[in-house]
Every structure is written in C-alpha cells, then in structure tokens.
Amino acid sequence: MTPNAASASPSRRTFLANTAIAAVAVGGGMPLLAACGGSESGSREGTTSGKDAKKLLPAYVTNNVVTPDIAAKNGSSVGFTSKLDLADLKTSVPKKLGKGSKVTIMSPFWGSPPKGNNPYYKGMNDLIGVDVVWQNQDGNTYDQKLGAVLASSDIPDVVVVPGWNMGGKIPSAIISKFADLGPYLSGDAVKDYPNLAAIPTDAWRRSIFGGKLLGLPMPAPWAPSIVPLYRQDIFDKEGYEVPKSCDEFMALAKDITNAKAKRWACLDMKWTAFQAFGVLSGSEKPLGWNLVDGKLVYRIETEEYLEALEWSRKLFEAGVVHPDSKLGKNAPDPGPKFAAGEFLIYPNNISQWYGRTAEQAAQNPEFKVWGMDVWGHDGGNPTMWAEQPAGIFAFVNKKASESVIRDVLAVANVTAAPYGTKEYMMTNYGVEGTHYTVKDGVPTKTDQGNIEVMNAYVMVASPAATTAHPDFPEVAKGQVEWQQRMGAFTKKSSFWGMQITEPNRFTNLTNDMEQMEDDVVRGRKKISDLQQWVSDWKSKGGDRLRDWYQQILDENGSAAN
C-alpha cells in the first residue's frame, strides 16, 4: 500500500512524473472576434476579452464550507496541513443533482484503466445520480486519438482536452463540436452548482473559446510550477549550500560531481535556467509573447533565451550533468537514480516534491527532497512569468440534450468539491475500507484503491488549486510557501489568462523549437544555428504572427500587471 497524494491541480507533468508542467481586468473595447468577422459569423480565431468576456463568466461565490490552513497568496494554491478527521468532513452537495442520464466521457489516462463496473465508479455514480461510462484513452498518445475522434461524427458526451493537446486543428474543432455552457453557468446561473461557482474567475475566462463559454476548467496556480528539487539530506551531510546565482550553481555542481564515484550534480537544468534568466513562459500559448519596451516579442527572440541556453550548455560541457540527460526526452524516470544519489538536483513539476518523498518514505527514511528557491542569474531576485490559471478542460458534445448537459454539470459540481468534504474524499480517495483506510488522520490507499481510484473523475472539473498531503503535511506546507515566495517575483505577461486560438496557418511554426533547444544545450547544435532557426521562424510566419497578436492587443488591451 502507498500513501495517497491529494493535489487538486493535475497536469501532464503531474501524471507523467518523468516528463517536463483573482480575476485580471482586461482592457475593454470590441473583442478580436468582432474584428475578425464576429462570433456570429463563426470566427474560430482570436480571443474574447473585456466586457464581452464578462458577460459570459459565471458569478464567483466563495465556498465557505472548508477553511484552508494556508490561504492562497501570490498565485499559490491553498494548503491543508492538519490531520484528516473523517467524522468532521463537510457536505458541499446536500442533495443529488443528477437525474440518471447515461454520460460517456473520453479522457486521457496514465496507467492501466480499471474495469468499468468497479466499486469506485459505482460509488461515484451513485453519489452524483448519473451513470458515467468512461472511455479512457492512453494519455501518452492522446493527441492522436483526440484528433481522430473530433474529426468523426461519433463524439462522446464529454471530451477532456488538456492544453498541451490543443495544437493544430483541435481549437477549431472545440469551437465547432462542443456545447455552449453559458445558458447554464454564466452570471448567477452557476449558483445552481455551488462548487462550480467557487472556481476562480480566471479559470473560467480560460474556458471561453470562440466567444462562448465551452469548457469546464481544472484550475491551477499561476505561481511557477517548475522547482529545482534537491537532496536536502545529502546537502546537509556534505555541507553544501543552496546557490544564489548561476556562477554559484556552477561552482557547486563541480564540487558535487565525481564521475568515477557515479555522482553528478544535476540533470538538464534548462527549465531552471529559463526562470533564472527571466525567459518568458512558453509551453502554453500564448504566454511566450509579451510587450517589451513597447514592442511585441516572442520568447525565442530575446537575449535572455539565448543566455539561458548557453548557461545550460556550459553545465553539460563541464561534465556535471548526469549522462541520462544526454538522452533528452527518452531519458528514464529520474526517481531511482535520484534516490540512489547519482545526482542531487533536477528541475521538475512541483508535484514530484511530494511524489519522491512518498515513494522513498518506507525504504529510505533519511531521504529528504526539498525545493530550492529560484535565483536571479546574477545573484539578484529572479523574474519569473505567471502560468495559465487553467490548463485542462472538459467539453460537452454540442448534440447533447439539456438533460445530459445538466447531468454533466452535476458530475462537475461533485468533482469540484473542496478538500475536507465528503465529495472530495469520494472523488479523490474512493470508498472508505475498500479503497483507503485512515490511521492517525492519514488516509492510505489499499491495493484496490491504487488500481481503481486514478485519474478519472478529477478530469471533469476541480476546485480551486489545492495542495494537501495528510501523510506529509510538511511537504504541503513547503510546496505552498515555495509558490508564495516565488510568486512574489512573478509577472503576468500581456496575454496572461486569455484563451487564444491561433490561425491554423501558424500552428506548426514552433514544432521543432524544443528539439533545437535540446540540441544546443547538449552541444549538438551551436547558438548560431539557433539564431538562424529563429530568423527562419520570422520569415516563415513569425513576423506575421506577431502582427496578428498585436491586433489582439490593439482590440483587447494587455493583461500584464
């Protein structure tokens, strides 16, 4: 049996542990949809912002059912650090809202899906009053399945689409294939579903596609999510100090590394380098764009981008990076060699802070992983960039009847229940005694729980971003406080929080960008090769895409703070 993590903001990097992922008033004026032909004409490009977005957004009603131990601050999640008392769990859904419809849901799944008639699915469906039938698909190849399904006429009642799968023609398909939820959720209508009303407004704004409220969001913290994780136990034993600049990191890395003894300092530090040098966020469109000195620039055009990659390259050149990192995307899961002390530092999603702690707790009690504060490259404060407030969405088939839509919302109202409620426990832990047991306030999943209670219902909708680890409350506290410290150095770019659909002609412009970055960092390409690639990007459409984004700013204003 393994302790269970309770974290309400999953992402691709949460599910794939070895893979590297407050309302803001936006200027008024006509939305770009109007400038490009108007939402009534079926435009599938641009964004909806300002007053036009406000009309679509659900009312925000604070959920007072449970009070977190650590309130959200600087874009962090809320945190829970106290023991879990099952007798004190609150009820956030006092009456069953489902009316018994059969609802098919297609969603990415990492691992082996359980049988459809298992006790967890039965328990959830009984709680909600809906017959949910799961069509789980391999999360590693989900983009391929998603494209095929959306191109067909046989679309399930609900389809989950992660932001990282929204390339190519997927955004246009979302706009044409899925139902407008505005009549059920916009304004005060959302109050029929109190847990959905407590979802932060920024997450709902990201759920607007093509001028309509289409998505049910999974809220996420906008504070940075990539943490330089390190072996604090070994640091303490050896007297190593956490670096406060890139030069200090290099000196430390050389001190740690002893290839003959099979110890290296780190894995590829590219993601941390981007943070240390202040490189614009870029993995989720359109965060790589920002106004700099009055000019709209993309992240790959900046000096900071080149400097970050050059510093990362120097780490490889110095021999301080573990050989596994030379494999790039095909590198093995870092967990076992991190636990063995073959390397002491690696950047990854904040979820791995808990994951590594939990997996080593029994067999390696001295093991302690912690998160370094990100440093400015020159020893000053870092400049980091806010992440999107929602990145995974569930959509309802446009052909669904009103009764099916309302039953989908009944499902979402349960799965969006906050931590500390009976509904949250059922969604995230399953049936007590069958899927988990509780001892000393710590719920522990049974073998059956580990098989059946996995990434299913949480994909429909989630509460405000939450961090809670009853078995390791000190980790939950550390994670939230790290987010709050780093959030203080985090800015929102010009397009933060906007859901923007780029024209199809631009969607493949940056397909090779990550490979080029990795080649430069590993010494297979030169910085001059990257500069030529950027020049080609501009001429192949980058400059025209800049003009297109400039029009969005002209029509909608900037979201930057």
Secondary structure, 3 states (H helix, E strand, C coil): CEECCEECCCCHHHHCCCCCCCCCCCCCCCCHHHHCCCHHHCCCCECCCHHHHHCCCECCCCCCCCCCCECCCCCCCEEECCCCCHHHCECCCCCCCCCCCEEEEEEEECCCCCCCCCHHHHHHHHHHCCEEEEEEEEHHHHHHHHHHHHCCCCCCCEEEEEHHHCCCCHHHHHHHHECCCHHHHCEHHHHHCHHHHCCCHHHHHCCEECCEECEEEEECCCCCCEEEEEEHHHHHHHCCCCCCCHHHHHHHHHHHCEHHHCEEEECCCHHHHHHHCCCCCCCCCCCCEEEECCEEEEHHHCHHHHHHHHHHHHHHHCCCECHHHHHHHHCCCCHHHHHCCCEEEEEEECHHHHHHHHHHCCCCCCCCEEECCCCCCCCCCCCEECCCCEEEEEEEECCCCHHHHHHHHHHHHHHCCCCCEHHHHHHHHCCECCCEEEECCEEEECHHHHHHCCCCHHHCCCCCCEEECCCCHHHHHHHHHHHHHHHCCEECCCCCCCCCECCHHHCCCCCCHHHHHHHHHCCCCCHHHHHHHHHHHHHHHHHHHHHHHHHHHHHHCCCCC
